Amino acid sequence: MLSVKNIAKKLPDGRLLLKDISFEVKKGEFVGILGESGVGKTVLLRCINGLTAPDQGEVIMNGDGNPQRVTGKKGEELRRIRRKIGMIFQGSILVKRLTVLENVLTGRLGRISTVRSLLYGFTEGEVDSALGAIDKVGIRSLAYRRAETLSGGEMQRAAIARAIFQDPCLLLADEPVSNLDPKNTEVVLDTLKPLTKEMAIIGVFHSPKIAGQYCTRVIGIRDGNIVYDGSPFLSDNTLEVIYGAGKQTPGTTPDKTFPSPRETATEWKQGGEGGAAVQVW
């Protein structure tokens, strides 16, 4: 599905942020990327979908049996590959004056010509498919509501519906729940997890508890390298490897950590989980 090989990326000041990142992801996996703030988790996602060019290494997509190199591609060739990569960014960037349905339909703009999008719009079949995606995330009753009237959780689910309608092989999620209240955190993650039946998902998270509850695998990054790749059920020792000895693990209190995957979304939020929202590329 996805092969990341020896990715390295320097910051403008010359500091090496990512040093030698390599891993593979298969359909059906929900991979959580963990690490301290500033370690390069978001930059790694941007390298995977071609928004940022790495200084070294390559990314190869193989969602349809036809391996395609993402790195080094530009223009129409890169846009064609990105059609199979859904992206959920930090920050809600739905077009607020458009309805939920209209926002979801924009997920297919990369597959139709500019002339058709401007003059003819979408077919009845595409509209039905978009409504199906909206129904899948549980907000069918909001399909004709303007995005500006939605709650944060509803906007997140609208963005996920747009990703589904894009029909990707891979979905990248950059802190998709960090601005949400506990109830909506659980709802959004419960919406994301079943999508692994159709695609692979890679998510950046601050909280190990969220990763333990929803991910099938965790990759930990520290000092530019992968220091852990395995079970999402993290021991205290593993958390030290990822975050460093003597440091407070995100989403925990100073005197207690919660490596168990069975903590509820409410408990995570009360433990101090931080925030983000979504936009699908």
N, C-alpha and C positions, 0 to 999 in steps of 0.2 A: 504493500500500500504506500508506505513512505519510507525513504531511506535518507538519513542525514549523515553525511560523512565528513569528519574532520573540519567542522565549521569553526572559523576564527574571525573575530571582529574587533577592530581597534576603535577607540573613541577619538574624537577630534584632537584631544591633547596627546595622543599617542599611546595612552594606556590600553593594554590588551584586556578587553572586557570578557570575551569568550575565547578560549584558548584552543581547544581540540575536542569539539562536541560531536559525538557519533552515537546514533541509536536508530532503531527501526520500529515502526508502528504498523500493526495489522488491523484490518477491519474487525470491529467488535471490541476494540480496546478503548478505554477511557483513561488516558494518561494524564496524570496531574504533575505539573512542573512546580517544584518548591525551591525556595532559597530566600536569602535575605533581600530586602529592598535594594535595588541598584545592582543586583548580581547579573542582570542581562536576560531575564526571563522574557520580557516583552520583545527585546531586540531579537531573541532567538525565534519567536513566532513570526516576526517581520521578515527574517531571513528565509523562513520556510515558505512564505507566500510571495516572496519576491519584492516586497515593499522596501526592503533594505538589502543591499548587496553585501555579502560577506567578503572579507579580505582573503579568505582561504576556504577551501572545501566545496562541497556540492550538495544540493538537495534534489532528490529524484522522486517523482510521483509515479505510481503505477496502479492507479485506481481501476483501469479498464483493460488490463493486460498489455498495455502499450506504454512502457517506461518513457517518461519525459523528464528531461533535466530542467529544473526551475531556474537554477542559478545561471547567470550569463544571458538570459533571455530578455528581450525588450519588445516594446510595441505590441502589435497584434499577436505575435507568437506568445508573449507572456500573458496577455489578456485571455487568450484561448485556454491556457493552462489554468489560470485563476478561476475559470468558470467552475472548476471541480473542487475549489477550495473555498469554503465558507469562512467568514471571519467575523467574530464578535469583538469589537473594540471596547476599551474603556470609554465611558461617556455615552449617553443616549443621544444618537444623531438621527432619529426618525425625523422625517419631514413633517413637522407638527401641523401644518395646515391641510395635509392630506389625510384621508381615512386610513384605517388599518389595512383594508384591502388594497388600496392604492400603494401604500408603502411596501406591502408584501410583493405586489406585482413588479416593483422595481428590482427585485432580486433576479429577474430573468432578463433584464436589459442587456446584459453582456452576451445574450444568445440571439438577439434579434438586431436587424439593421437599424441605423439611425433614422432612415426614411420611414420605416414602418412604425417605429416608436413615436415619431412626431406626427405622422399623418393618419395612421390607421389604428394604432394602439394594440391592444391584446385581443386574442380570439376568445370566443366563448369557452373553448376547452381550457385555455390558460386561466381564465377567471375561475372556472370550476376547480381547477387544480390548486389555485391560490386559496380558495375557500376551504379546500380540503386540508391544506397546510395550517390554516387558521384554526380549523376544527381540531386538528391534531394537538395543538397546544392549549386547547380548552377555552378559547375566547371567540367562538363563532358569533356569539351575540353582540360582539363589539366590532364586527367587520366593517360596519358603515359609520363608526364613530371616528371623529377626527383625533389624530394622535395626541394633540395638545390636551385632550380631556382625560387621558388615561393616567392611571397610577403608575408608579415606578415598576412594579412587578408586571403590570399589563403591558407596558412598553417593552420590557425584556422579552416577554413571550411573543409579542408582535415581531420583534427582531429575530427570534428563533424561527418563527414561521417563515420569515423572509429567507432565512438560510435553508430551510427545508425546501422551499419553492425553487431555490437556486439549483437544487439537485446535486449537491456536492458529494465527493467521495471522502473528503476530510473536512472537519469543522475545527477551527481554531478559536478558542475562547480566552480572552485576556481579562481575568478577574470579573467574571460575568455576574457575580451576585454581591459584590462588596458594598454597594450603596443601598441594599435592600434590607427591609425589616426581617425578623426571623421567619415569619410565616411565608413571605414571598421568596425568601432564600430557599426554603424547602420546596416550594411549588416550582420554581424555575429549575432547580437541580433535578427534581423528579421528572420534569419535562425533557431535560437534556439526556439523562441516562439511557432511556429506551432507544434513543436515536442510534446507539451503537449497533443495533441490529442492521442498520442500513449503511453505516459509515464508521470511520474512526474519529475520535474526538481527542484533542490535546487542549488542556486547560491550564492556565496559570492561576495559582491560588496562593493566598497568604496563609491560610489556615490548614495545618496538617489534619485537623479533625474533619474538615470538609472532604479532603482527599481520601481519608480513611473510610468515610461513609459512602462516597459515590464513585471513586475511581477504581479501576481494576489494576492499576500499576502507578508507581510514583517514580519520578526522576528528580533527584536532588542535585542542585548546582551550587558550588561554592568555589570562590576564587577562580572563576572562569572554566572550571572543569566539572564533569559529572562525577560526583562522589558517592552516589547511591542510585541504583536502578533495580527496582524489585517490588515486593509486596507493599500495598498501601497501608498496611497495619504496622505502624512505626513504633519501635521501642524508644526508650529514653536515650539509649546509646546511639541509635540511628539519628535521632533528632539532634544530638550533639555533633555528629559527623556533618550534618547538613548546615546547622546554624552556628556551630561553635560552642565550646565549653563555656559555661558561666553566663550565657546569654539567654534572655527570656524568649521562649518560642512564641511566635505570633499566635494570637488567639488563646493565650493561656494567662493565668495569673502567676505572679512571681514564685508562689510556693506550691504550685500544682500544674502538672501537664496532663493532657488527655490523649494518649496515643490510641485509645480504643476507638474503633470505627463506629461504635454504637451510640455515640453522643448525638443528641438531637440537634436540629438546626437552631432551635431556640437556645439550647445550651451554648452552642458555638457563638451565637450573637452576644449572649450575655457575657461570654468569656472575652469579648473585645475584638471580634473580627472586624476588619476595616472594609472599604468599599469601592465599587465601580459600576458602570452600566454598559449598555451594548449598542453596537452598530454592526450590521452585517455588510461586508464589502460585496 
